[in-house]
Amino acid sequence: MGGTLLLQAALAAAGCGEHRHADELADRAAGVAASLRGYDDPHRTSFGPIAVELARVLVAAQRGDAVEALRRHSTVMRREGWRRLPAEYRGAYLVDVARAYLQVGDLRGAARALVDADSVAPAEVRCRPLVRTAIADVARAQPAPAGVARLATVVGLTH
């Protein structure tokens, strides 16, 4: 359970602009994750090496380093543990990745992440106010990337 708390602290620190502290906490969580055997998750927190990698992506994005976040993201998506995470974790993560794509001006990447998030965990996309902003930003592109026009309608941004 300590690893999960370290990751939550890292994300909180990143959200407060304490990026160096966030990196240190993520490093400590990585040490805890390294001591786990396989996919052992006795506390059902989904903590493990893949959760640490997701947190590192989010910390980089919070730091404003979207390029680093997206580089790490492409690695995370190929990891075996990704599919083992609960759908709501994957959906929320993909929404945050969409915001990183928007930071670098990659509307197609943002659209792909939002559509993927909706297919994995629709409630994460359809019920979070922050997501409406990301969908609106992508939907403004002419023509709107595939799938985003449908999402914009589903969340009530268009008729």
C-alpha positions as CSV (number, residue, x, y, z in Angstrom):
1,M,0.0,0.0,0.0
2,G,2.9,2.3,0.6
3,G,3.8,2.4,-3.1
4,T,0.3,3.6,-4.0
5,L,0.5,6.4,-1.4
6,L,3.9,7.4,-2.8
7,L,2.4,7.7,-6.3
8,Q,-0.5,9.7,-5.0
9,A,1.9,12.0,-3.2
10,A,4.0,12.4,-6.4
11,L,0.9,13.4,-8.4
12,A,-0.2,15.8,-5.7
13,A,3.3,17.4,-5.6
14,A,3.3,17.7,-9.4
15,G,-0.1,19.4,-9.2
16,C,1.3,21.9,-6.7
17,G,4.4,22.7,-8.9
18,E,6.8,20.7,-6.7
19,H,8.2,18.8,-9.7
20,R,11.5,17.8,-8.1
21,H,9.7,16.4,-5.1
22,A,7.3,14.6,-7.4
23,D,10.2,13.0,-9.2
24,E,11.7,11.9,-5.9
25,L,8.5,10.4,-4.7
26,A,8.0,8.5,-8.0
27,D,11.6,7.2,-7.7
28,R,10.8,5.9,-4.2
29,A,7.6,4.3,-5.5
30,A,9.7,2.7,-8.3
31,G,11.9,1.1,-5.6
32,V,8.8,-0.3,-3.9
33,A,7.5,-1.6,-7.2
34,A,10.8,-3.3,-8.0
35,S,10.5,-5.4,-4.9
36,L,7.1,-6.9,-5.9
37,R,7.0,-10.3,-7.4
38,G,5.3,-10.4,-10.8
39,Y,1.8,-8.9,-10.7
40,D,1.3,-9.5,-7.0
41,D,-1.3,-7.0,-5.8
42,P,-2.5,-8.1,-2.4
43,H,-4.2,-4.8,-1.5
44,R,-5.9,-4.5,-4.9
45,T,-4.5,-1.0,-5.5
46,S,-3.2,-1.8,-9.0
47,F,0.2,-0.7,-7.8
48,G,3.2,-2.0,-9.6
49,P,5.8,-1.0,-12.2
50,I,3.2,0.0,-14.8
51,A,1.5,2.3,-12.3
52,V,4.8,4.0,-11.6
53,E,5.3,4.5,-15.3
54,L,1.9,6.0,-15.7
55,A,2.6,8.4,-12.8
56,R,5.9,9.4,-14.4
57,V,4.0,10.3,-17.6
58,L,1.5,12.4,-15.6
59,V,4.2,14.1,-13.6
60,A,6.1,15.1,-16.8
61,A,2.8,16.5,-18.3
62,Q,2.2,18.5,-15.1
63,R,5.7,19.8,-15.3
64,G,4.8,21.1,-18.8
65,D,7.1,18.7,-20.5
66,A,4.6,17.2,-22.9
67,V,7.3,15.9,-25.2
68,E,8.8,13.8,-22.4
69,A,5.3,12.7,-21.2
70,L,4.4,11.5,-24.7
71,R,7.7,9.7,-25.2
72,R,7.1,7.8,-21.9
73,H,3.5,7.2,-22.9
74,S,4.5,5.4,-26.1
75,T,6.6,3.1,-24.0
76,V,3.9,2.5,-21.4
77,M,1.3,1.5,-24.0
78,R,3.5,-1.4,-25.1
79,R,4.0,-2.8,-21.6
80,E,2.2,-6.0,-20.7
81,G,0.8,-4.6,-17.5
82,W,-1.2,-1.9,-19.2
83,R,-4.2,-4.2,-20.0
84,R,-4.2,-5.5,-16.4
85,L,-5.0,-2.1,-15.0
86,P,-8.7,-1.4,-14.2
87,A,-10.6,0.2,-17.1
88,E,-11.3,3.4,-15.1
89,Y,-7.5,3.9,-14.5
90,R,-6.7,3.4,-18.2
91,G,-9.6,5.8,-19.2
92,A,-8.5,8.6,-16.8
93,Y,-4.9,8.2,-17.9
94,L,-5.8,8.4,-21.6
95,V,-7.7,11.6,-20.9
96,D,-4.6,13.1,-19.3
97,V,-2.5,11.9,-22.2
98,A,-5.0,13.7,-24.6
99,R,-4.2,16.9,-22.7
100,A,-0.5,16.3,-23.3
101,Y,-1.1,15.8,-27.0
102,L,-3.0,19.2,-27.0
103,Q,0.0,20.8,-25.3
104,V,2.2,19.9,-28.3
105,G,-0.5,20.7,-30.8
106,D,-1.1,17.1,-31.9
107,L,-4.9,17.1,-32.5
108,R,-4.9,13.7,-34.0
109,G,-3.0,12.2,-31.1
110,A,-5.4,13.9,-28.7
111,A,-8.4,12.7,-30.6
112,R,-7.1,9.1,-30.6
113,A,-6.5,9.2,-26.9
114,L,-10.0,10.6,-26.2
115,V,-11.7,8.0,-28.4
116,D,-9.6,5.2,-26.8
117,A,-10.5,6.5,-23.4
118,D,-14.2,6.5,-24.3
119,S,-14.0,2.9,-25.6
120,V,-12.2,1.8,-22.4
121,A,-14.1,3.7,-19.8
122,P,-17.0,5.8,-21.1
123,A,-17.9,7.3,-17.7
124,E,-14.4,8.8,-17.5
125,V,-15.0,10.7,-20.7
126,R,-18.7,11.5,-20.4
127,C,-18.8,12.6,-16.8
128,R,-15.6,14.6,-16.2
129,P,-15.9,18.3,-16.9
130,L,-12.2,18.6,-17.7
131,V,-12.7,16.2,-20.6
132,R,-15.4,18.4,-22.2
133,T,-12.7,21.1,-22.6
134,A,-10.3,18.7,-24.3
135,I,-13.1,17.4,-26.6
136,A,-14.1,21.0,-27.5
137,D,-10.4,21.9,-28.2
138,V,-10.1,18.9,-30.6
139,A,-13.6,19.3,-32.1
140,R,-12.8,22.9,-33.2
141,A,-10.4,21.5,-35.8
142,Q,-11.8,21.5,-39.3
143,P,-12.5,18.8,-40.1
144,A,-12.8,17.4,-36.6
145,P,-10.7,14.2,-36.2
146,A,-12.5,10.9,-36.5
147,G,-14.6,10.0,-33.5
148,V,-14.4,13.4,-31.8
149,A,-17.4,14.8,-33.5
150,R,-19.4,11.9,-32.1
151,L,-17.9,12.4,-28.6
152,A,-18.8,16.1,-28.8
153,T,-22.4,15.2,-29.5
154,V,-22.5,12.5,-26.8
155,V,-21.3,15.0,-24.1
156,G,-23.6,17.7,-25.3
157,L,-21.2,20.1,-26.9
158,T,-23.0,19.9,-30.3
159,H,-26.4,18.9,-31.5
